[in-house]
Amino acid sequence: MKDPGGMNGILPVLPHLRKMQIKPVIFGTGKAAELLPGRMPAYTTQRRFFRVTTANDIMRLHAQLGSGSANPFAVLTSMCSEGGAGRDIIPLMRAMKIRTIAYQDFWGARLKTDWQDVKYRPDAICVGNRYAAELVTRAWSEYDPARVKITGFTTHDQYANYDADSAVIETTRDLHLDDKPVVFYLIENISGAGRVTKDLIEVMNGLGSEINLVAHYHPRMGTSVPEEIPECEKALGAFRAGRLIRTEKDLPYADIQRYLAASSLVVAMWSTILVEASLFRKDALAIMYPDIGIKHFQGEMGGQMDQVPVVALRAAHQAESKE
């Protein structure tokens, strides 16, 4: 696991592995390695995981942990940014005749960019729905469609029994909210985030009504685009349309969910946070300027999609300019 999105998709699988009497060995890299100690207890009694940087680190640890016949049953990896150890382990496992399974946390993610080379093809890929499956077969034309498994986005399974009413009560109490609308704004780790934040704040200031603005930085903001933070901070400092509520750097995922439940509007560029907003039946806005959001989205998706799926499905609105 490398990125928060991939981590959030794989962690819910752990309880099912336990029921199958399978004891996973967990490897984390990137931002996921920082977040796993706090997130794992909700899904597994296992407290031990290994922080790695490369696929060779995994192979070295495997050799140290092994006891003769200790080859794993399978390797489950997330399809995260820039590939990383989770991608690079696939050809090494193939050479050892060990099954590999890749999990996608977003439609079409990494298919035509970081995972385009055929040597990184997993034995199976888990996707969210039929549209996501079609994107796989379109991008990887030689890949057997039978190996594309529609499992749903496991991150969202928890919402089937989520107590949104209690979440709203807790959030209202903890944040001392009044009766003004709550807007949750995710500042994404994308070049141009400062300009988007500045425009959003200016629009809010000009509406003539007061809100509670919850502003939260993407967990990888400081590593991906640290140069955007000063402009974002300057923009947030100019907020005059009510109360600004700042979140902590590594806000627990459960708190983000509670804040979404209490929000009237959720704003981002093309984060999966917009999908979660739609699951709460909240109004959602994707700010997708042609030279910022759309350009970045199409680059990350390898040009496969013109629109963010949550917008195409009419579960969110899209703004392409300040006007």
C-alpha positions in Angstrom: 0.0 0.0 0.0 1.4 3.4 -1.0 -1.3 6.1 -1.3 -4.2 6.8 1.1 -6.8 5.8 -1.5 -5.2 2.4 -2.2 -4.8 1.8 1.5 -8.4 2.7 2.2 -9.4 0.1 -0.4 -7.2 -2.8 0.8 -7.7 -2.4 4.6 -11.4 -3.6 4.4 -10.2 -6.8 2.9 -8.2 -7.8 6.0 -11.2 -9.0 8.1 -12.2 -11.4 5.2 -8.7 -12.8 5.0 -8.9 -13.5 8.7 -12.1 -15.5 8.2 -10.3 -17.5 5.5 -7.5 -18.3 8.1 -5.1 -16.2 6.0 -2.6 -14.2 8.0 -1.4 -11.3 5.8 2.1 -9.8 5.9 1.5 -6.0 5.4 3.9 -3.7 3.6 3.6 0.0 3.5 5.4 2.7 1.6 4.8 6.4 0.9 2.0 8.1 2.8 0.3 4.8 3.6 3.3 3.8 5.7 2.7 6.9 7.9 -1.0 6.3 8.2 -1.1 2.5 8.7 -0.3 2.4 12.4 -3.4 4.5 13.2 -5.7 2.8 10.6 -4.9 -0.9 11.0 -6.5 -1.5 14.4 -10.0 -0.9 13.0 -9.5 -3.8 10.6 -7.1 -6.3 12.1 -5.6 -7.4 15.5 -2.3 -7.6 13.7 -0.1 -4.7 14.8 3.0 -5.5 12.8 3.7 -4.1 9.3 6.9 -3.4 7.4 7.8 0.0 6.0 9.5 -0.4 2.6 10.7 1.7 -0.2 11.3 -0.7 -3.1 10.1 -4.1 -4.3 13.6 -5.4 -3.5 13.0 -4.4 0.2 9.9 -6.7 0.1 11.9 -9.5 -1.4 14.6 -9.2 1.2 12.1 -9.2 4.0 10.3 -12.2 2.5 13.6 -14.1 2.5 14.2 -13.1 6.1 10.7 -14.1 7.2 10.5 -17.3 5.2 10.9 -20.7 6.7 11.4 -23.0 3.8 7.8 -23.3 2.4 6.7 -19.7 3.3 5.9 -18.5 -0.2 2.7 -16.4 0.0 -0.6 -17.6 -1.4 -1.0 -14.3 -3.3 0.1 -10.7 -3.4 -2.6 -8.0 -3.2 -1.4 -4.6 -4.1 -2.9 -1.2 -4.7 -2.5 0.7 -8.0 -1.0 3.9 -6.6 0.8 6.9 -7.9 4.1 6.4 -9.8 3.8 2.7 -9.4 6.3 2.1 -6.6 7.0 -1.1 -4.8 3.5 -2.5 -5.2 3.7 -2.3 -9.0 7.4 -3.4 -9.2 6.8 -6.5 -7.1 4.5 -8.0 -9.8 7.1 -9.3 -12.3 9.2 -10.6 -9.3 6.2 -12.6 -8.0 5.4 -13.8 -11.5 8.8 -15.3 -11.8 8.1 -17.2 -8.5 4.7 -18.4 -9.8 2.9 -16.4 -7.1 -0.5 -14.9 -7.9 -0.8 -11.2 -8.1 -4.0 -9.1 -7.6 -4.2 -5.3 -8.2 -6.9 -3.1 -6.6 -8.1 0.1 -8.3 -9.5 2.8 -6.0 -10.6 5.0 -8.9 -12.0 4.5 -12.4 -9.2 3.9 -15.0 -6.4 4.9 -12.5 -2.8 4.3 -13.7 -3.8 2.0 -16.6 -2.1 4.0 -19.3 0.5 5.8 -17.3 2.4 4.1 -14.4 1.1 0.6 -15.1 1.1 0.7 -18.9 4.1 -1.6 -19.4 2.8 -5.2 -19.9 5.4 -6.6 -17.5 3.2 -5.1 -14.7 0.0 -6.9 -15.6 -1.4 -8.6 -12.5 -3.1 -12.0 -12.6 -6.3 -10.2 -11.7 -7.5 -6.7 -11.3 -10.3 -5.6 -9.0 -12.4 -2.7 -10.2 -15.5 -0.8 -8.9 -18.1 -1.3 -11.6 -18.8 -2.2 -15.2 -17.6 1.2 -16.5 -14.3 0.7 -14.7 -14.0 -2.8 -16.2 -14.5 -1.4 -19.7 -11.7 1.1 -19.1 -9.4 -1.7 -18.2 -10.1 -3.7 -21.4 -9.9 -0.6 -23.5 -6.5 0.4 -22.1 -5.0 -3.1 -21.9 -6.4 -4.5 -25.1 -4.4 -7.8 -24.8 -5.6 -8.4 -21.2 -8.1 -11.3 -20.7 -11.5 -9.7 -19.7 -12.1 -12.7 -17.5 -9.3 -11.5 -15.2 -11.1 -8.2 -14.6 -13.1 -8.6 -11.4 -15.9 -6.2 -10.5 -15.8 -6.2 -6.7 -17.1 -2.7 -6.0 -15.1 0.0 -4.3 -14.3 -1.8 -1.0 -13.7 1.6 0.7 -17.4 2.3 0.5 -18.8 -1.0 2.0 -18.8 0.6 5.4 -21.5 3.1 4.3 -24.1 0.4 4.1 -24.4 0.6 7.9 -23.0 4.0 8.6 -24.9 6.0 11.3 -24.9 9.4 9.6 -27.3 10.9 12.1 -24.9 10.2 15.0 -22.0 11.5 13.0 -23.8 14.8 12.4 -24.6 15.1 16.2 -20.9 14.4 17.1 -19.5 16.8 14.5 -21.9 19.6 15.5 -20.9 19.1 19.2 -17.1 18.7 18.6 -16.8 21.7 16.1 -19.3 23.8 18.0 -21.3 24.3 14.8 -24.2 26.8 14.6 -27.1 26.6 12.1 -25.1 28.0 9.2 -24.4 25.7 6.2 -21.2 23.6 6.4 -18.9 23.5 3.4 -16.1 20.9 3.3 -13.3 21.9 1.1 -10.5 19.4 0.2 -7.4 21.3 -1.0 -5.9 18.8 -3.4 -2.3 18.1 -4.0 -2.4 19.4 -7.6 -0.3 22.2 -9.1 -2.6 25.2 -9.3 -4.4 24.5 -6.0 -3.5 27.9 -4.7 -5.2 29.7 -7.6 -8.3 27.5 -7.2 -8.4 28.1 -3.4 -8.1 31.9 -4.0 -10.9 31.9 -6.5 -13.2 29.8 -4.3 -12.6 32.1 -1.3 -13.3 35.2 -3.3 -16.6 33.7 -4.6 -17.6 32.7 -1.1 -16.8 36.2 0.2 -19.0 37.7 -2.4 -22.1 35.6 -1.8 -23.3 37.8 1.0 -24.2 34.9 3.3 -22.2 33.2 6.1 -21.0 29.6 6.2 -18.9 27.2 8.2 -15.9 26.4 6.0 -14.0 23.3 6.9 -10.7 23.4 5.0 -8.6 20.2 4.8 -5.3 19.6 2.9 -4.8 16.4 1.0 -2.5 14.2 3.1 0.2 14.3 0.4 0.1 18.1 -0.1 3.4 18.7 1.6 5.3 16.1 -0.5 3.5 16.6 -3.9 3.1 20.3 -4.2 4.6 22.1 -1.1 5.0 25.3 -3.2 1.2 25.6 -3.4 0.7 25.8 0.4 1.7 29.5 0.9 -0.8 30.7 -1.7 -3.5 28.5 -0.2 -2.7 29.8 3.3 -2.9 33.4 2.0 -6.3 32.7 0.3 -7.7 31.0 3.5 -6.5 34.0 5.5 -8.7 36.2 3.4 -11.9 34.2 4.1 -14.6 36.6 5.5 -17.8 34.7 4.8 -18.3 33.2 8.2 -16.2 30.8 10.3 -13.1 29.0 9.0 -12.4 25.6 10.6 -8.9 24.2 10.0 -8.3 20.5 10.3 -5.1 18.8 11.6 -2.6 17.6 9.0 -3.3 13.9 9.3 -7.0 14.0 10.2 -8.3 10.5 11.0 -10.4 9.1 8.2 -13.3 8.6 10.6 -13.3 12.4 11.3 -13.4 13.2 7.6 -16.4 10.9 7.2 -18.1 12.7 10.1 -17.4 16.1 8.6 -18.8 14.9 5.2 -22.0 13.7 6.9 -22.4 17.2 8.6 -21.7 19.1 5.4 -24.2 20.8 3.0 -21.7 21.0 0.2 -18.4 19.2 -0.5 -15.8 20.9 -2.8 -12.7 19.4 -4.4 -11.2 18.9 -7.9 -11.5 15.3 -8.7 -10.8 13.5 -5.4 -12.7 10.4 -4.4 -14.0 12.6 -1.6 -16.6 13.7 -4.1 -17.8 10.0 -4.5 -18.1 9.7 -0.8 -20.1 13.0 -0.7 -22.5 11.5 -3.2 -22.9 8.4 -1.0 -24.1 10.8 1.7 -26.4 12.4 -0.8 -24.6 15.7 -0.4 -24.2 18.4 -3.0 -20.8 18.1 -4.5 -18.7 20.5 -6.7 -15.7 19.5 -8.8 -13.6 22.6 -9.6 -12.0 21.6 -12.9 -10.3 24.5 -14.7 -9.1 23.4 -18.2 -5.5 24.3 -17.4 -5.5 22.8 -13.8 -8.0 20.2 -12.9 -9.0 18.9 -16.3 -5.4 18.9 -17.6 -4.2 17.0 -14.5 -7.1 14.6 -14.6 -6.6 13.7 -18.2 -2.9 13.3 -17.7 -3.3 10.9 -14.7 -6.0 8.9 -16.6 -3.9 8.7 -19.8 -6.5 10.6 -21.8 -9.1 7.9 -21.3 -11.9 10.2 -19.9 -13.1 13.7 -20.7 -15.1 14.0 -17.5 -14.7 13.0 -13.9 -17.0 9.9 -13.5 -18.9 11.3 -10.6 -19.7 14.4 -12.7 -20.6 12.2 -15.7 -22.9 10.2 -13.5 -24.6 13.5 -12.4 -23.7 13.0 -8.8 -21.6 16.2 -8.7 -21.6 19.6 -10.5 -18.5 20.9 -12.3 -17.1 24.4 -12.4 -14.6 25.2 -15.1 -14.0 28.9 -14.2 -14.4 31.4 -11.3 -17.5 32.7 -13.1 
